Amino acid sequence: MQKTVLFIHSAGPQGGGEGSSNLSAYLERELRNQYNFVCPKMPNPENPEYILWKKQLEKELDKLNGDVILVGHSLGGSVLLKYLSE
């Protein structure tokens, strides 16, 4: 079973060339042969609320099996740290 990388993006616009989109595209391209790459759309990224992001993160984690590597960019990293510390 392939390991999964779960990438949580930054706050702000996430269209092409905005926010974490270039980083997530790069990681997906570089990792696709070795990892299942998951980069979910997080709720309301231009006005993020932790509780909504936490709920989305829990939904994403519930879908995954096996080993998961968590990666967060900017606010995504902060959300992951807070979630894991709780």
N, C-alpha and C positions, 0 to 999 in steps of 0.2 A: 504494500500500500504506500502510495506517495505521501510524503508529508505535505501539509498545507501551510501556506503563508497567508495570514489574515492581515491585510493592510487597512488601517484606519486613517483617512485623510485629514487634512487641516480644515480649519474654518474658512469661510469665504466662498466666492464663486468657484465652481469645480468644472467648468466647461473646458473645452480644448485649449491648452496653453495657460490655464488658470489654476491657481491653488496648487494642489498636489498632483494634478493630472500628468504633468511631465514625469515626475518621479514614479508614479504608479505605473505609467506606460513603460518606462525604462525597466523597472523591477520585473514586471510581467514578462517582458521580452527576454530578459536575461535569465529568469528563473523557470520559464515554462517547461523546459525539458526535465527538470529535476523536482519541481514542486507544483502543486495545485495552488494557483494564485487567486485569492478572493479579495476583492476591493468593493465593499458594499457602498451604496449611496447612503449617506447619513442624513437624518432629518434636519431640514432647515439650516443648512450650513452657513448661511449668511447672518443668521441670528441664533446660534446654537444654544441649546439648553442641555445641561448634563443629563438630566433624568431621561430625556428623549433619546439621547445618544446611548445611554446605558441600556435602555430597553432594546434598541436596535442591535447593540453589541451582543446582548444575551440571545436574541433571535439568531444572529449569525453563528454564535458559538454552538447553539443547540443543533444546528444543521451539520456540524462537522464531527468527524470521527478520527481517531488516531492522533498522531502527533501534530500539534499546531504551533507555529512560530508566529508570535504577535509582533507587528511592526506598526508604529504610529508616527505620523509626521506632524510636528507642531502641536496644535490642539489635540489631534488624534493620539499623540503620545501621552499627553496629560490625561486624557480620558481613560486610556488604558491603565496608566499608573494609579489613578484614583479608583477605578473599578477593581483592580487587583488588590489594592490596599484595604478595600472594604471587605 
